[in-house]
Amino acid sequence: MRIAFASKDNIYVNQHFGWCKEFYIYEIKDDSFSFIKSVDSSIEIEDEIEKLNYKIECCEGCDILYVQQIGPKAALMVKASKIFPMQASSEDEKIEDILNKLVKMKENPPIWMRRLID
């Protein structure tokens, strides 16, 4: 399972999806996680839909997108691309803490997660 995080620093989930300049991609395998890569998403695109499509392309291959905030239109577009959007509970939520929670969730996964790990 791969997760894209919208972050300024690769420590906290602290970026809005549409304004995010870089996504940090992690992978969960078995009971651990590892950093895969960062993806620069800072290209300037005027058209809103084109910009959102580009941001989604930056997260290609991911199962979950974790952001500080995401608009309703963008959330629908992300879902349509088979990526599950999630919002951080606060601006000081650490990526590492989220990854540890997701690893633990895999023991008894909620319905939305079952489709990602099957």
N, C-alpha and C positions, 0 to 999 in steps of 0.2 A: 504494500500500500504506500503510495507516494502522497506527500502533503506539500503544498506550496504555501509559504508564509509571506504576507505583505509586511515588510519590515524596513526600517531605516538602518538598522545596526546588526541584524542577525542575532539579536538577543531577545527583543520584545516584539510582540505583534502590535505595531504602532503606525500602520499606514492604511489609508482608505484605498480600496481596490482601484478606483479610477485614477487616483493620483499617485499610485505606487510607482517608484522609480526602479525598484529591484525586488524580485521574488527570490526567496531562499527555499530550495527544494530538499526535502528529507525523505528518507525511505524507512519504513518499519518492516522488519523481517523478524518473524518469530517473536522473541521477547526483547528485542533491542532496536535501536534506530541509528541511522548514520546520515551525515550530510552528503548530498549528492553534488549540488552545484548552485550557483547563483545565476539568475537570468536578468539581464538589463532590460527594463521595460520603459525606459525614459524617452523613447521616440515621441516627437511632437506630432500629433494628428489632430486636425481641426474638427473633423466630423465625429460626433459622439459615438455613433454606432461602430464606425471603423476603429475608433480608439478602444472601445470595449472588446471588439473582436480581436484586436491585436493583443490586449492584455490576456485574454483567454488563451490565445495561441501560445503565449509565454508560459502558460501553465499546462501545456499539452502533456499528456501522459500521467498527470496527477489525478488522484482520486478525491482529494479534499483540498479546498482553498480556504485558508484561515486568514481573516482580515480584521482590522479594527472596525471598519464600517464598509457597507456595500449598499448601493441603492437598489430599489425593487426591480427596475428594469435590468440592471446588471446581474442581479441574483438569478432572475429567470433565464438570462442568456447563459450564465455559468451552469445552471442546472441542465439546460438543454444540451450542453456540450458534455454531459455525463460527469461533471465535477460537482461534488457536494460542497456548497458554500457554508462557512461557519464564521460567526463573529466572536472575537475575544470578549471576555466578560469585563475587561478593563484595559486601559492603556499600559498598565505595568504587568500584564500577563506575559510570562516568559515562554519562549518557544520550547525550551527544554522541559518545562513543567507540563505544557500541553502534550508534548510527545510522550512523556511518561504516563500521563492520563490515558492517552490513546492506546499505548501498549497494554496497560492494565485493563482497559475496556474490552480488548480482544478476548479476554478470558470468558466473559459473558456479554457478547456484543449486543447493543441495541439493534433494532430492525434495520435502521438506515446503514449501519456499519456491516451488517451481514452480507449485503450485496457486494461490498468492497473486498471482503476477505474470502469469499467463496470462489 
